[in-house]
Amino acid sequence: MNKALSPTLDATGRCDNWGLLRSFYYVAAQQGVTRAAKAQGVTQPSVSASLQRLEKSLGQTLVQRGQREFELTAAGQVLFSEVEKMFEASLRAEEKLKALYSGLVGTVKVQLVTGARSDVLDEILRLMHQRHPSVVLDIQIASSHTILHNVASGIVPFGICLMQRPLSRLTCHLLLRARYGVFCGAEHALFGRTEVSLSELRDMPFIAFSCDAEGRAPEPMIALRDSTGLGRNISGTSGDFAEVCRMITAGIGIGVLPVHAVARELRDETLWQLDLPGPELRADLYFVADPARHCSPAEQTFLDIANEVFQSLSPQKA
């Protein structure tokens, strides 16, 4: 191992050469000079020379030499931690500058079912705003039946809805496979019960989504309600997921909800899932678009970003 350089900076020690710092970032991130050179598209000697110049400038040994495994010194670890932040900040700055001068404006409408929660959708929205902050995102709530009709009819370009299976004439990307159950609130007489019969539930006050009450399939709540005979005694309705959840939590009635969307309420014990006989009900949440639609520049950009995210997940399931 080479003799370590002085552990302290001298009076002329400087750390303001971004080219040297950038080269060191790749050395540390790729864990080796050879891989760093390949990642940057430069020669190995040039990377080694940059590393030596940086060490000389700082008066610090940054990488242990003479070992089979790559290892940063303590000084190297400290510097990499800071340079990594600088490198990430430079990438963010590039994205913002691209967006600033992209000139892309307009509005992108997306209709989705209430309570739809998806990390994939969140990432699409995040990237769209990050790259094109002047584009307005118009998020609208509707039933799955309405969303499918509106996308197929060209009323809106994109939808997030529940379906039993993809439709052949629409582009459909799976976002989430959701499980549904029947829930009651902490004030309800059935809270904490591990065994409940359907006969006990059929005449109990029921909280329904507005789309349920209107009978507009393919909402999974309708399938579960009809298969169990629930919902004979409606005590509250709303088209908003949060309000349906509020009424169930308040003990106004029982209701059907997606299990993943109420994980916090289950953890906080403000909701209780009733264990019913029979198979679990599942539903698929899809991103849908009409491939025949003539998109505006903003809409096409949103679709391109969505496809970019979907491709990054392949072959995983969203």
Solvent accessible surface area in square Angstrom, and as a share of the most:
residue,aa,sasa,rsa
1,M,157,0.70
2,N,98,0.50
3,K,188,0.80
4,A,69,0.54
5,L,78,0.39
6,S,62,0.40
7,P,107,0.67
8,T,92,0.53
9,L,96,0.48
10,D,87,0.45
11,A,111,0.86
12,T,109,0.63
13,G,16,0.15
14,R,145,0.53
15,C,61,0.36
16,D,95,0.49
17,N,62,0.32
18,W,95,0.33
19,G,47,0.45
20,L,14,0.07
21,L,4,0.02
22,R,92,0.34
23,S,11,0.07
24,F,2,0.01
25,Y,33,0.12
26,Y,35,0.13
27,V,0,0.00
28,A,7,0.05
29,A,46,0.36
30,Q,68,0.30
31,Q,106,0.47
32,G,14,0.13
33,V,35,0.20
34,T,83,0.48
35,R,132,0.48
36,A,0,0.00
37,A,5,0.04
38,K,173,0.73
39,A,53,0.41
40,Q,42,0.19
41,G,68,0.65
42,V,73,0.42
43,T,87,0.50
44,Q,88,0.39
45,P,98,0.61
46,S,49,0.32
47,V,3,0.02
48,S,33,0.21
49,A,48,0.37
50,S,22,0.14
51,L,9,0.05
52,Q,108,0.48
53,R,140,0.51
54,L,3,0.01
55,E,9,0.04
56,K,165,0.70
57,S,40,0.26
58,L,12,0.06
59,G,11,0.11
60,Q,37,0.17
61,T,26,0.15
62,L,2,0.01
63,V,11,0.06
64,Q,50,0.22
65,R,58,0.21
66,G,78,0.75
67,Q,96,0.43
68,R,245,0.90
69,E,142,0.64
70,F,59,0.25
71,E,84,0.37
72,L,24,0.12
73,T,18,0.10
74,A,79,0.61
75,A,30,0.23
76,G,0,0.00
77,Q,103,0.46
78,V,102,0.59
79,L,22,0.11
80,F,41,0.17
81,S,51,0.33
82,E,86,0.38
83,V,1,0.00
84,E,64,0.29
85,K,119,0.51
86,M,84,0.37
87,F,23,0.10
88,E,81,0.36
89,A,43,0.33
90,S,37,0.24
91,L,85,0.42
92,R,124,0.45
93,A,48,0.37
94,E,89,0.40
95,E,51,0.23
96,K,131,0.56
97,L,102,0.51
98,K,133,0.56
99,A,9,0.07
100,L,119,0.59
101,Y,170,0.65
102,S,53,0.34
103,G,63,0.61
104,L,27,0.13
105,V,101,0.58
106,G,35,0.34
107,T,64,0.37
108,V,0,0.00
109,K,83,0.35
110,V,1,0.00
111,Q,16,0.07
112,L,17,0.08
113,V,10,0.05
114,T,28,0.16
115,G,21,0.20
116,A,21,0.17
117,R,120,0.44
118,S,11,0.07
119,D,122,0.63
120,V,11,0.07
121,L,11,0.06
122,D,81,0.42
123,E,57,0.26
124,I,0,0.00
125,L,40,0.20
126,R,117,0.43
127,L,17,0.08
128,M,1,0.00
129,H,106,0.47
130,Q,55,0.24
131,R,60,0.22
132,H,30,0.13
133,P,66,0.41
134,S,70,0.45
135,V,8,0.05
136,V,91,0.52
137,L,52,0.26
138,D,45,0.23
139,I,77,0.39
140,Q,54,0.24
141,I,97,0.49
142,A,22,0.17
143,S,10,0.07
144,S,0,0.00
145,H,87,0.39
146,T,37,0.21
147,I,0,0.00
148,L,26,0.13
149,H,106,0.47
150,N,14,0.07
151,V,1,0.01
152,A,30,0.23
153,S,64,0.41
154,G,35,0.34
155,I,102,0.52
156,V,3,0.02
157,P,3,0.02
158,F,1,0.01
159,G,0,0.00
160,I,0,0.00
161,C,0,0.00
162,L,9,0.05
163,M,6,0.03
164,Q,128,0.57
165,R,160,0.58
166,P,73,0.46
167,L,73,0.36
168,S,124,0.80
169,R,136,0.50
170,L,10,0.05
171,T,48,0.28
172,C,28,0.17
173,H,52,0.23
174,L,31,0.15
175,L,2,0.01
176,L,45,0.22
177,R,138,0.50
178,A,3,0.02
179,R,76,0.28
180,Y,14,0.05
181,G,6,0.06
182,V,1,0.01
183,F,0,0.00
184,C,0,0.00
185,G,0,0.00
186,A,46,0.36
187,E,141,0.63
188,H,28,0.13
189,A,92,0.72
190,L,4,0.02
191,F,59,0.24
192,G,38,0.37
193,R,93,0.34
194,T,97,0.56
195,E,142,0.64
196,V,10,0.06
197,S,49,0.32
198,L,36,0.18
199,S,82,0.53
200,E,69,0.31
201,L,1,0.00
202,R,72,0.26
203,D,99,0.51
204,M,41,0.19
205,P,52,0.33
206,F,1,0.01
207,I,2,0.01
208,A,1,0.01
209,F,6,0.02
210,S,34,0.22
211,C,15,0.09
212,D,3,0.02
213,A,64,0.50
214,E,101,0.45
215,G,49,0.47
216,R,81,0.29
217,A,58,0.45
218,P,36,0.23
219,E,6,0.02
220,P,9,0.05
221,M,11,0.05
222,I,18,0.09
223,A,41,0.31
224,L,21,0.10
225,R,38,0.14
226,D,88,0.46
227,S,87,0.56
228,T,11,0.07
229,G,23,0.22
230,L,8,0.04
231,G,17,0.16
232,R,161,0.59
233,N,67,0.34
234,I,73,0.37
235,S,50,0.33
236,G,12,0.12
237,T,67,0.39
238,S,20,0.13
239,G,39,0.37
240,D,59,0.31
241,F,14,0.06
242,A,56,0.44
243,E,63,0.28
244,V,0,0.00
245,C,10,0.06
246,R,150,0.55
247,M,37,0.17
248,I,0,0.00
249,T,41,0.24
250,A,58,0.45
251,G,26,0.25
252,I,78,0.40
253,G,1,0.01
254,I,1,0.00
255,G,0,0.00
256,V,3,0.02
257,L,0,0.00
258,P,11,0.07
259,V,19,0.11
260,H,70,0.31
261,A,0,0.00
262,V,0,0.00
263,A,55,0.43
264,R,147,0.54
265,E,26,0.12
266,L,53,0.26
267,R,170,0.62
268,D,83,0.43
269,E,120,0.54
270,T,49,0.28
271,L,2,0.01
272,W,78,0.27
273,Q,58,0.26
274,L,5,0.02
275,D,99,0.51
276,L,35,0.17
277,P,88,0.55
278,G,61,0.58
279,P,133,0.84
280,E,104,0.47
281,L,42,0.21
282,R,144,0.52
283,A,11,0.09
284,D,15,0.08
285,L,6,0.03
286,Y,13,0.05
287,F,0,0.00
288,V,0,0.00
289,A,4,0.03
290,D,19,0.10
291,P,95,0.60
292,A,91,0.70
293,R,64,0.23
294,H,172,0.77
295,C,22,0.13
296,S,46,0.29
297,P,99,0.62
298,A,2,0.02
299,E,18,0.08
300,Q,77,0.34
301,T,28,0.16
302,F,0,0.00
303,L,34,0.17
304,D,73,0.38
305,I,5,0.03
306,A,0,0.00
307,N,45,0.23
308,E,75,0.34
309,V,10,0.05
310,F,20,0.09
311,Q,134,0.60
312,S,83,0.53
313,L,45,0.22
314,S,75,0.48
315,P,131,0.83
316,Q,129,0.57
317,K,154,0.65
318,A,41,0.32
